[in-house]
Amino acid sequence: MSPAISPVCESRLPDAPLSRAMQLGFLSLATLLLVLALAVRGSGREPLWLAQLQPTLAQFSPTLWSLLSVAGLGWAALGFVSVQKPALAERLWPASLFALLLGGLLAQVLKKWINAPRPPSVLDAGELWVTGDPLYFNAMPSGHSATAATLVLLIWALARPPRWGQVLLIWAAVSVGLARVGVGAHWASDVLAGWALGLVVGLLALHAVPRAPRWMQGVRGVRGRAAVGLLSGCVLALTPWGYPLAEAGQWLMGLCLIAAAGWQLWRHGQLARPAALLRVLLGLVLLLLLLAWAAPQIDLQQWRATLARVSAADWLLAALALLLSLGLRGWRVQLEWRARREQSGLPTASLSYGASLRLLLLHTLALNWAPLRSGELGYLWLAQRQYGATAGEALASLVWLRLQDLLVLASLSLAALLAWWLGQGAALALLISAFLFLAGSALLSALLGRLALQHGAAPSGRWQRLRGALAQAPSQGAQRPIALLSLANWWLKLAALGGLLMALLDSSALQGLLAAIGGELGGMWPIQATAGLGSYEAGVAGVAAWLGTELALPLILAAALAVHGLALLLSTAAGLLVLLFYGLPAPASAATLRVA
């Protein structure tokens, strides 16, 4: 988010983006820039000109050029257009999204095709001043300059800022281009070619996306853009972009994007509970502070070497296993609520697998991104809307679900520790855990049933009704398949995560399984940051240290973060896709369930 670009007034939005004369003018400018780029590149004197230009740029702070380089990233541009006011964003966001994707793809293809060396590949250290990590290949065109030119053109066309705003826009694009020369990443011809590419892509975007699709308009559009703004802020703040001098500035940019996205949700997203948004934002801020403390202790080269131990095929296989585990969990939810309706004598036709999977994925999405496990409330709300359940029944179902989760993890923990003590492998631990879980599940069901029967057939009081609901779920007919699905769901999930940790930590399968169990137990603590980040990694690191892993603690935390990030990415993407294409469930029209 370039500081030179200020939000524009939505009252000046034009009916037509650009006149034909202005389009020809921008196209002529792009042609002129491209001709200049080729002329400068073909002159053979560009290294000499760069050696003369850099001392002039060096008179300014190197931190400024580093900050402008970060501000020219595609993530910064996407975040900036995502947090504008709705009247402008509905026109600016779709065209910008199209342009950034197309421009990024074309820039990478041209870089590979031209294969031009960057200044550090040609000039000696005494002839060039480099800020940040040096880059050596794929110089032309400059992607940062293309992004800046595209964004300037789209804002110019769709917002029509006043004269002073147009001057600021031009200054911002020029500053980003000069910054790429100032940090020693590009030649002047690369910047000129990048500006030309950005103008052409911007014009194409105006023609390809003349108006926003329906799903990008209204309240849904505000929420979708705010979600992208939050994501862009996190990526901008957390990713090391190779400019140490700009770290404080990129964190500030990320926090500003997060705050602006939250403000748009608050003002225009029609949230039923704005306090929930505040908790999410506080959780994100806590996460950013935690990573700010941990990031300087991680050697990126060692982290990349650690991640390289797992092949792309293994990452894909683990991702498929995690998605399958979500599918099994949705099936388990369907069987439980089908058993409840059958016991109450209500129809079960509406309890399709797709509806149950939607409830599970939306609940997982809320659980991931609402801090302090406040997302559990989403299950209660979703169950009442989708199944017509009472609050007591929804709470009983959630409690039973969590009791089974704890029972699976406890049985797996005991079995894995027993196998570790006996010197056996992970296969024996899984077999022992299956026996312990099935026996414990049957014992827990019988115990709750006896507690409910002690109070007769007509329970009175909230606590007694809750115990009656717990004893009723699941019914005797569905108890075994529900237990088997819970066990299979956790087996798949922990096998995927444990296999990745086994490779990343260079340990045995049983050690990887124990580390994955430690992460899941750590993620269940009620006091945690958003998505369990921090507590999950601490659980993995604690178990790995207890097992005597030879890796340093920062690398263990980084490996745990990579594995946890994969699980979060998959579940979050699945939840967002369900929310985007299917929305929230409508209130159930059938009779509500009642506990007998």
FIKOL-161285 format. One record per residue: residue in one letter; x, y, z of N, C-alpha, C, CB in turn. Coordinates in steps of 0.1 Angstrom, whole numbers, plus 5000, padded with zeros to 4 digits. Glycine has a CB too. Layout:
AXYZXYZXYZXYZ/...
***
This chain:
M500949885000500050005000500950125000499050005012/S501050184988501950304987501450414995502150344973/P502250485004501750595011501450715003502850635021/A501850714990501550824982500150824976502550834970/I499450704977498150694971497150704983497950554964/S496350804982495350834993494050784988495350974997/P493050744997491750704993491050824985490950665005/V490350784975489750884967488250904970489850854952/C487751014966486351044970485350974961486051194969/E484450894967483550814959482450894952482950704967/S482351024955481351104949481651144935481051224957/R482951124931483451164917483551054908484751234919/L482950934911483050814902482450844889482450694909/P483150814878482650844865481750734860483750864855/D480850774850480050674844480750594834478850744837/A481650654826482450584816483950594821482350644802/P484650474821486050484827486950574819486650344826/L487150554806488050644798487450664785489450574797/S487650784780487250814766488250754756487150974764/R487750744744488650684734489950764732487950674720/A489850894733491050974732492050944743490751124732/M491550934756492450904767493050764766491650914780/Q492250664761492750534759493850534748491650434754/L493750604738494750614728495950684733494250694715/G495750784742496850854748497650764757496350974757/F497050684766497750594774498450484766496750524784/L497750444755498450334747499650394740497450284736/S499550524735500750584729501850604739500350724724/L501550634752502550654762503150514765501850704775/A502450404765503050274767503950244756501950174768/T503550274743504450244732505750324733503750284719/L505650454737506850534738507750484749506450684742/L507150444760507950384771508750254767507150354783/L508050174759508650054754509750084744507549964747/V509550184735510650214726511850274733510050324716/L511550354744512650404752513450294759512150514762/A512650194764513350084771514250004762512249994777/L513749984749514549904740515749994735513749864728/A515550124734516650204730517750214741516150344727/V517350224753518250234764519050104765517550274777/R518249984764518849854766519849834754517849744766/G519549884742520449854731521549954729519649854718/S521550054738522650154736524050104741522350274744/G523950004750525249944755525850034766526249934744/R525250144769525850234779525050234792525950374774/E524050144793523250144805523950124818522150044804/P524950034819525750024832526350154836526749924830/L526850234826527450364829526450464835528150424817/W525250464828524250554833523750514847523050554823/L523650384849523250334863524250374873523050184863/A525550364870526550404879526550554882527950374874/Q526050634873525850784876524550814883525950854862/L523550734880522250754886522150714901521150684879/Q522850604904522650554918523250654929523350424919/P524350714926524850814937523850924939526150874933/T523050964929522051064931520951014940521451114918/L520450884937519450824945519950794959518950694938/A521250774961521750734974521750854983523250694972/Q521450974978521351084987520051074996521251214979/F519150994992517950975000518150845009516650954991/S517350835018517450715028517250585020516550735039/P518150485023517950355017516650285022519150265019/T516250325034515050275040513850315031514850325054/L513850435026512750485017512650395005513050635013/W513750364998513750284986513250144990515050284979/S513650095001513149965006511649965008513949915018/L511150065015509750075017508950085004509450195026/L509450164995508750174982508750044974509350294974/S509849974976509849844969508849744974511249774970/V508649744988507649664994506249714990507749665009/A506149854989504849904986504449874971504850054988/G505349844963505049814949504749664947506249844940/L504649584957504249444956502849424952504549364969/G502549314945501149294941500249274953501049164933/W500749214964499949204976499549334982500649114987/A500449434982500149564987499149634979501449654988/A499249614965498249674956496849614958498649664942/L496849474959495549404961494949444975495749254961/G495749454985495149504998494649644998496249485009/F495349734990494949874990493549884983495949954982/V493349814972492049824965490949754972492149774950/S491349664981490349584988489649654999490949454993/V490349765004489849835016489249975013490949845026/Q489049995000488350124996486950124999488650154981/K486250234999484850245002484050164991484450395002/P482850114995482150024986481850084972480849984993/A481450204971481150264958482250264949480650404960/L483450284953484650274945485150134943485750364950/A485150064954485749924954484949834945485749874968/E483649854944482949764935483349774920481449794936/R483849894917484349914903485849884902483950054898/L486549924912488049914912488549774914488650014922/W487849704924488449574928488449464917487649524940/P487349444910487349334900488349364889486049314894/A488449484884489449514873490849504879489149664868/S491049544891492449534897492849394899492449604910/L491849304903492149164905492549104892490949094911/F491749134881492049074868493449124863490949114858/A493749254865494949314860496149264868494849464861/L496049244881497149194889497549054885496949214904/L496448974883496748834879497348824865495448754880/L496748894856497248894842498648954841496348964832/G498849074848500149134847501249054854500049274854/G500948994865501948904872502348794863501348854885/L501348724856501648614848502448664836500348544843/L502048774829502848814817504248864821502048934811/A504348924833505748964837506648854839505649054850/Q506148744846506948624848507348554835506248524857/V506348544826506648484813507748564805505348474804/L507548694805508548784798509948774804508048924797/K509948774818511248764824511948634820511048764840/K511248524820511848394816512348394802510948284819/W511448454793511748454779512948554775510548504771/I512948674781514048764778515348724785513648904782/N515148674797516348624805517448724806516848494799/A517148844809518148954810518748954824517449094807/P520048974825520748974838520449104845522248964836/R520449094859520249214867521549284870519549174880/P521549404875522749474877523849404886522549604884/P523449334897524549264904525249154896523949194916/S524649104885525349004876526349064867524348934868/V526249204865527149264855528149354862526349354846/L527749434872528649524879529249474891527849654882/D530449514894531149474906530549544918532649504905/A530949484930530449544942530749684944530949464954/G531949734939532249874941531549964931533749884939/E530949914921530249994911528750004914530549934898/L528249924923526849914925526449914940526249784918/W525449984943524949994957523649914958524750144962/V523749794965522649704966522049714980523049564962/T520749734981519949724994519149604994519149854995/G519249525005518449405006519149284999517049424999/D518449184997519049064991519249084976518048934993/P520549064971520749084957520048984948522349074955/L519649034936518948954926519848954914517549014923/Y519848844907520848834896520248804882521848724899/F519048754881518548704868517148764866518548554867/N516648744854515248774850514948924854514248684858/A515549014847515449154850514249224843516749224846/M514149204830513149274823511849194820513749324809/P510649254823510449384828510349384844509049444822/S510249504849510149524864508649494868510649664869/G508449394876507049364880506549464889507049224887/H507349524898506949634907506449754899508049674917/S507249794889506849904881505549884873507949944871/A505349754868504149724861502949734871504249584855/T503049684883501949684893501649834896502349614906/A502649914898502350054901501650124890503650134904/A502050104877501450164866500050124864502250144853/T499849994866498449934864497550004875498449784866/L497950004887497050064897496850214895497650044911/V497850284891497650424888496650444877498950494884/L496750364866495750384855494350344859496250294843/L494150244867492850204871492250304880492850064878/I492950354889492450464898492150594890493450494910/W493050624881492850744872491550724865494050764863/A491250604859490150584851488850574858490250464842/L488850504870487650464877487250564888487750334883/A488250644893487950734904488050884899488950714915/R488750904888488951044883489251144894487651094876/P490451124901490751214912491051354907492051164919/P490951454916491251594911492751604907491051694923/R493151724902494451744896495551704906494551884892/W495351744919496451714928496551564931496251784942/G495351494930495351354931496051284920493951294933/Q495951334907496651284896498151304897496051354883/V498551414903499951434905500551334915500251584910/L499751304925500251204935500351064929499251204947/L499351034921499350904914500650884905498150884906/I500950994897502050984889503350974897502151104879/W503351054908504551054917504750914923504451154928/A503650844927503750714933504350614923502350664938/A503850614911504350524901505850544898503550524888/V506250674896507650704894508450664906507750854891/S508050684918508750654930509050504931508050704942/V508050424928508250284928509350244918506950204926/G509250294906510250264896511650304900509850324883/L511750424905513050474910513550384921513050624914/A512650344930513050254941513750124936511850224950/R513250074925513849944920515249974914512949884909/V515450094909516850124905517650154918516850244896/G517050224927517750264939518250154948516950354948/V517550044948517949924956518849834948516749844961/G519149864935520049784927519449654922521249744935/A518049654920517449534916517149544901516149514923/H517149654895516749674880517549774873515249704879/W517649764860518149864852516949964849518749814838/A517350084844516350184840515450124829517050314836/S515950054820515149994809514149894814516049924798/D514449824825513449734831512249804836514149654842/V512549924842511450004848510650064837512050114857/L511250114826510450164815509550054809511350224805/A510149934807509349824801508249784811510249704798/G508449794824507449754834506349854834508049754848/W506649984832505550084831504750064819506150224831/A505350034808504650004795503749884797505649984784/L504249774803503349654805502249694814504249544811/G502449764824501349794834500249874827501949874846/L500649974819499550054812498749964802500250174804/V499449874795498649794786497749694793499649714777/V498249644804497349544812496249624818498249474823/G496449744823495349824829494249854818495849954834/L494649884806493649914796492949784792494349964783/L493649664792492949544789491949514801493949424788/A492249544813491349514824490149594823492049534837/L490249724819489049804818488049754808489449954814/H488549694797487749634787487249494791488449624773/A488049414797487649284801486649274813488849194804/V486749374822485849374834485249504835486649334847/P484249534826483649664827482849694839482749684815/R482349594846481549614858481749484867479949634855/A481449504880481649404890480549294888481649454904/P480949164889479849064890478949074902480548924890/R477849014901476849024912477348984925475548944908/W478248874926478648824939479748924945479248694937/M480249014937481149114943480449244947482249154932/Q479149254946478449374950477749354963477349404939/G477249464969476549464981477349414993475349374980/V476549365003477249325016478149205013476149285026/R477749115005478649005002480049044996478048904993/G479949144987481149204982482049264992480849294971/V481449345001482149405012482949305020481249495021/R482249195024482849095032483949025025481748995037/G483748995012484748925004485949015003484248884991/R485849145000486949234998487649245012486549364993/A486949255023487549275036488349145039486449295046/A487849025035488648905038489948905030487848785034/V489848955018491148965010492049075016490749004995/G491449185021492249285027492949235039491449405031/L492249155048492949095059494048995055491849015068/L493748915045494748825040496048895035494248725029/S495749005027496849075022497649145033496349185012/G497049195043497749255054498649155061496749315064/C498149035063498948935070500048885062498048805073/V499848865049500948825040501948935039500448785026/L501549055038502549165036503349185049501749295033/A502749165060503449175073504349065076502549205084/L503948945073504648825078505648765068503648715081/T505548805056506548745046507848825045505848745032/P508948755046510248825044510448855030511448745050/W510448985026510549025012511949055008509649145010/G512949035017514349055013514849195016514549024999/Y514149275023514549415026514449435041513649515019/P515549405048515549425063515249565068516849375068/L515649665060515449805064513949835064516149895055/A513149755056511749785055510849705064511249775041/E511449625073510649525081509649605089511549445090/A510049705096509149785105508049845096509849895113/G508349895085507449955076506449865070508050035065/Q506849735066505949645061505049595071506749525054/W505449585084504549545095503549655097505349525108/L503949785096502949895097501949885085503750025097/M502449865073501549855062500549735064502249835049/G501049625068500149515071499049545081500849395075/L499449605092498549635103497549745098499249695115/C497949835090497049935084495949865075497750045076/L496449775067495449705059494449625067496149605049/I494949555078494049475087493049575093494949405097/A493549685098492649775105491649835095493449895111/A492049865083491149925073490149815069491949975061/A490549695067489549585064488549565075490249455061/G489049575087488049565098487149675099488849555111/W487549795096486649915096485649895085487550045093/Q485949845073485049825062483949725067485649785049/L484349625073483449525078482549585089484149405084/W483049665097482349725108481249825103483249795118/R481649905093480750005088479749955077481550125082/H480249875069479449835057479149685056480149875044/G479749605065479549455064478249405070480649385069/Q477549495077476249455084476449335094475149425074/L477449355102477749245112476749245123479249255117/A476349125127475349115138476049135151474748975138/R477349095152478149115164479449175162478248975172/P479549305161480849375159481949335169480649525159/A481549295181482549255191483349135186481849235204/A482649045179483348925174484448975164482348835167/L484249075156485249125147486449185155484649235138/L486149255166487249305174488049195180486649385185/R487449085184488248975189489148915178487348865195/V488648905166489448855155490648945152488548835142/L490449075152491449165149492549165160490949305148/L492049155173493049145184493849015183492249155197/G493148905179493948785177494948795166492948675174/L494648865155495648885145496748965149494948945133/V496549075157497549155162498449075172497049275170/L497948995180498748905189499548815181497848835199/L499048755170499748665162500948735155498848605151/L500648855150501748935144502848965154501249065138/L502549005166503549035176504348905179502849085189/L503648795180504348665183505348635172503348555185/L504948645160505848615149506948715147505048605136/A506648835151507748945151508848905161507149075154/W508448835172509448795181510248675176508848765195/A509548585170510148455166510848465153509048345165/A510448545143510948545130512448575130510248645121/P513048675137514448705136515348585140514748825145/Q514748485148515548375152515648265143515048325166/I514948275131514848165121515748195110513448145117/D516648105107517548115095516748065083518848035097/L516448155073515548125062516248015053515248245054/Q517548015052518147915043518047775050519647955041/Q518247775063518047645069516647595069518547655084/W515647695070514247655069513947605055513347785072/R514447665045514147615031514747475030514747715021/A515947455035516547325034515747225042518047325040/T515147265053514347165061513047135053513947225074/L512447235047511147215039511447135027510547345035/A512647145022512947065009513046915012514347115004/R513046875025513046735027511746665023513346705042/V510746745022509446685018509146725003508246745027/S508946624995508746644981507346704978508846514973/A507146764967505846824963504746714963505946894949/A505146594959504146484959503646454973504746364952/D504646454982504246424996503346535002505546405005/W503646664999502746765003501346754998503346904999/L501246714985499946694979499246574985500146674963/L499946464988499346354994498746385008500346234995/A499546465015499146505029497946595028500246575036/A497846685018496746775016495446695012497046875005/L495646595004494446505001493946435013494846414989/A494846385021494446315033493746405043495646255040/L494146535044493546625053492146665048494346755054/L491946675035490646705029489746585031490746735014/L490246465030489446345032489046335046490246215028/S489846375056489546375070488346475073490746405079/L488346585066487246685067485946615062487546815060/G486046545051484846475045484346375055485246415032/L485246295061484746195071484046265083485946105076/R484646375087484046445099482646505095484946565103/G482446545083481146595079480146475079481146655065/W480646355075479746235075479346205089480446115068/R480346215098480046185112478946285118481246205121/V478946415114477946505118476646465112478346645114/Q476546425100475346385094474746265101475546355079/L475546165105474946045111474446085125476045935113/E475046175132474546205146473246275145475646295153/W473146375136471846445135470746365129472046575128/R471046275120470046175115469546085126470646095103/A470446045135470045955146469146035156471245905154/R469446165158468646245166467246265161469246385168/R467146295148465746305142464946175142465946355127/E465646065139464945945140464445915154465845825135/Q465145945164464745915178463546005181465845945188/S463546125175462446225178461246205169462946365177/G461346105159460246085150460046185140458946065158/L461146255136461046365126461646315113461746495131/P461346375102461846335089463346365088461146405077/T464046275080465546285079465946325065466146165083/A464946345056465246375042466146495040464046385033/S465946595048466746725047468146715052466046835054/L468546605059469846585064470746525054469846495077/S471046595043471946545033473346555037471646615019/Y474246485030475646485033476246625030476446375026/G475746685019476246815015475946925026475746855002/A474746915031474347015041475146995054472847005045/S475446875058476246845070477646885068476146695074/L478246865056479546905053479747055053480046845039/R478647125048478747275048478747325063477447335041/L477947265071477947305086479347285092476847225094/L479947165089481247135094482347225089481646995091/L482347265076483347345071483147495076483347345056/L481947535077481747675082482047685097480247715080/H481747575104482147575118483747575120481547455126/T484347495111485847495112486447625108486347385102/L485847695098486247835094486147925106485447885082/A485047925113484848015125485747975136483348005130/L486047845138486847805149488347845146486847655150/N488747845133490147875129490448025132490347845115/W489448115129489848255128489148335139489448305115/A488348275148487848355159488748315171486348315163/P489448405178490348375188489748315201491148505192/L490548255209490148205222489048105220489748315231/R488948025209487947925206486547975207488147815216/S486348105205485048165204484248115192485048315205/G484948065182484348005170483447885173485347975160/E483547825185482747715189481247755189483047655202/L480947885192479647935192478947925178479548075196/G479847925167479247905154478547775152480347925144/Y479047675158478347545157476947545163479147425164/L476747615174475447625180474547705171475547695194/W474947815165474147895157473847825144474848025153/L474847755138474547685125473647565127475947635119/A473747495138472947375141471447415143473447295153/Q471247535149469847575151469247625138469847695161/R470047685129469547735116469347615107470447835110/Q470247525106470247425096469347305100471647375092/Y469447265112468747145117467447175125469647055125/G467247305128466047335136466247285150464847275130/A467447275155467747225168467547335179469147175169/T467247285191467147385202468647415206466347325214/A468747515214470147555219470747445228470047685227/G469847375236470347265244470847145236469347225253/E470147115225470547005217471847035209469446965207/A471947165204473147195197474347195207473047335191/L474147245219475247245229475647095232474847315241/A474647015234474946875237475646805226473646795240/S475346835213476046775202477446825201475346815189/L477646955204479047005204479846945215479047155206/V479246935227480046875238480346725235479146885251/W479446655229479646515226480846505215478446445221/L480746595206481846595195483146625202481546705185/R483246715211484546745217484946635227484446885225/L484046575233484446465242485046345234483146415250/Q484446325222484946215214486346255208484046185202/D486546385205487846425201488946405211487846575196/L488546455224489546435235489746285237488946495247/L488746205236488946055238489845995228487545985238/V489746045215490645995204492046035207490146045191/L492246165210493546215213494246145225493646365215/A493346125236493846065248494245915245492846065259/S493445845237493745705234495045695225492645635228/L495145785216496345795207497545825215496145885196/S497445915224498545955232499045845241498246075241/L498145775248498545655256499145545248497345605264/A498445525236498945415228500345445222498045385217/A500545565218501845605213502945605223501745745206/L502645645235503545645246503945495250503045715259/L502945415250503145275253504045205242501845195254/A503745235229504545185218506045245219503945225205/W506145365223507445425225508245355236507345575228/W507545325247508145265258508545115255507245255271/L507745045246508044915242509044905230506744835239/G509345025225510245025213509544975200511444935216/Q508244995199507544955187507245075178506244885191/G506645045167506345155157505045215158506545095143/A504645305148503445375148502245285146503445485138/A502445175138501345085135500745025147501744975125/L501544975157501044925169500345025177502144865177/A500845145177500145255184498745285179501045385184/L498545275166497245295160496345185164497345315145/L496745065164495944955168495544955182496644815165/I496444995191496145005205495145115207497345025214/S495345225200494445345202493045315197495045465194/A492845235187491545195182490845115193491645105170/F491445025200490844945210490545035222491744835215/L491445125226491145215238490045305235492445295241/F489945365222488945465219487545395219489245525206/L487445285212486145215211485645175225486245095202/A486545125233486145085246485745205255487245005253/G486545315254486245435261484945505256487345535260/S484645495243483445565238482245485243483545555223/A482245355243481145275248480945305263481345125245/L482045305270481945335285481345475288483345315292/L481845575280481345715282479845715279482145815273/S479445655268477945655264477145595275477745585251/A477645475280476845405291476845495304477445275294/L477945565307477945645319477045755318479345695321/L476945825307476045945305474645895305476346015292/G474345775300473045725300472545695314472945595292/R473445635322473045605336472845735344474145525343/L473645835341473445965348472046025344474546065345/A471646015332470346065327469245995333470246075312/L469345855334468245775339468045795354468545635337/Q468945845361468845865376467745975378470145905382/H467546065368466546175370465246155364467246295365/G464946025360463645995355463446035340462546065363/A462246015335462046035321461646185318460945945316/A461346255328460946395326461946495333459546425331/P463146515327464146595334463646745335465446595326/S464046805346463646945348464947015351462646955360/G465047145347466247225349467147205337466947175361/R467947315334468847315323469847205323469447455321/W470447195335471547095336471046955334472247105350/Q469946915339469346785337468946765322468146765346/R468446865316468046855302469346835293467246975297/L470446905297471646885290472246745291472646995295/R472146695304472646555305471746455298472646515320/G470446485297469646395289469946405274468146435291/A470246525269470646535255472046465253470746685251/L472946475262474246415260474046255260475146445272/A473146205268472946065268472246015255472146025280/Q471546105249470746075237471646075224469646165235/A472846135225473646155213475046085215473846305209/P475345995207474545935196473645825201475445885185/S472645785193471745685197472545545196470545675188/Q471945445202472545315203472845265188471745215211/G471845295179471945245166473145305158470745265159/A473445425161474445495153475745515161474045635149/Q475845465173476945485181478245425175476745415195/R478245305170479445245165479945315152479245095162/P479045335142479645405130480145545133478545415119/I479445615142479945755146481345745152478945825155/A481445645161482745625167483845595157482745525178/L483545505148484545465138484845585129483945345129/L483845665125484245785117485045885124482945845112/S484845895137485645985145487145935146485146005160/L487245805147488545745148489245765134488445605152/A488545725124489145735110489545885107488245675100/N488645975110488946115108490246155114487846205113/W490446125127491646165134492846085129491446145149/W492645955126493845875121494345945108493345735118/L493445975099493946035086494646175089492746065077/K494046255097494546385100495946375106493646465108/L496046295116497346285124498346205115497146215137/A497946115107498846045098499446145088498145925091/A498646235083499146335073500146435080497946405067/L499646485091500546585098501746515104499746655109/G501546395110502746325115503746285105502246205123/G503246245093504146205082505046325078503446155071/L504346445077505146565073506146605084504146685071/L505746595097506646625108507746525108505946635121/M507446395105508546295105509646335095507946155102/A509246375083510246415073510946545077509546425060/L510146645082510746775085511746765097509746875087/L511346685107512246675119513246565118511346655131/D513246495106514146385104514046285116515646435103/S512846235119512646145130511846025125511746215141/S511445935134510745815130509245845129510945705141/A508545745123507045765122506345785135506445655114/L506745715145506145725158506445865164506645615168/Q507645915163508046045168507246155161509546075166/G507046135147506246235140504746235145506246205125/L504246115148502846105153502746165166502445955154/L503746145175503746205189503746355187504846155197/A504646405178504746555177503446615172505846585167/A502746545162501446585157500446585168500946505145/I500446485177499446485188499746595198499546345195/G501046625200501346735209500846865203502846745211/G500946885190500447005184498947025186500847015170/E498146905183496746915185496346945199496146785180/L496946885209496646905223496947055226497446815232/G498147105221498447245224497447335218499847275219/G496847305206495947385199494547385206495747345185/M494347295215493047295222492947385234492747155226/W494047445238494047535250493147645247495447575254/P492247695257491347805254492047935253490347815265/I493247945258493948075257495048065246494648115271/Q494748125234495548105223495348225213495347975216/A496148235204495948335193495048285183497348375187/T494748365173493848325162494348195155493648435152/A493448105152493647975145494647885153494348005132/G494747905166495647825174497147845171495247685172/L497447945163498847965160499648005173498948075149/G500747945174501547965186501447855196501148095193/S500247825200500047715210500247575203498647715216/Y499847565190500047445183501547425181499347445169/E502247525176503747515174504447485187504247635168/A503947545198504547515211504347375215503947605222/G503147315212502947175215503847085207501547135212/V504047115195504947025186506447045192504947075172/A506847165195508147185199508447115213508447335200/G507447125222507647055235507746905233506447085244/V506946845225507146705223508446665216505946645215/A508746745206510046725199511246735208510146815187/A511246835217512346855226512346735236512246985234/W511246685241511146575250511646445243509746545255/L511446435230511946315223513346325219511146295210/G513946435221515446455218515746485204516146335222/T514846555197515146595183516346685182513946665177/E517246665172518446735172518346875166519446655164/L517246905159517047035153516947145164515847035144/A517447265160517347375169515847415170518147495163/L515547475182514147515185513547605174514047585198/P514247705169513547785159513147705146514447905155/L514047615142513647535131512547435134514947455126/I512447385146511247305149509947385149511447245164/L510047505154508847595153508547625139509147725161/A509547645131509247675117508647555109510547725109/A509147435112508547315106507147295111509347195110/A506847315124505447305129504547415123505447325144/L505047535120504247635114503947605100505047775115/A504847535093504547495079503447395078505847445072/V503547295087502547185087501247245092503047075097/H501247325102499947385107499347475096500247465120/G500247545089499747635079499047565068500947715073/L499547445064498947365054497547325058499747235050/A497347275070496047235075495147355076496147175089/L495647475080494747595081494347645067495447705088/L495347635058495047685044493947595038496347675036/L494047465039493047385033491647405039493447235034/S491547395052490247415059489647555057490347385074/T490547655057490047795054489547805040491147895057/A490347755030489947765016488647695014491047715007/A488447575020487247505018486047575024487347365025/G486247635036485147715043484847835035485547755057/L485847905030485548025022484847995009486848105019/L485147885002484447844990483047804993485147724984/V482747735004481347705008480647835010481347615020/L481247925018480548055021480348135008481448135031/L481248124999481148204987480048154978482448214979/F479948024975479047964966477747924972479747844959/Y477647884984476447844990475947935001476647704996/G476748015007476348105017476048035030475148185013/L475448115040475048055052473747975051474848165063/P473447875059472247795058471047885062472247675067/A469947865054468647935058468047875070467647935046/P467247955078466647895089465747775086465748005096/A465847665094465147545092463647565093465547435101/S462947515083461447525083460747415090460947545069/A461447305092460847185099460747215114461747055097/A459947125120459747135135461047115142458747035140/T461247195153462547185160462547055168462747305169/L463847005171463946885178463746915193465346825176/R463246815200463046835215463646705221461646855219/V464246725233464846605240463646545248465946655249/A463546415246462446345253462746335268462146205247/
***
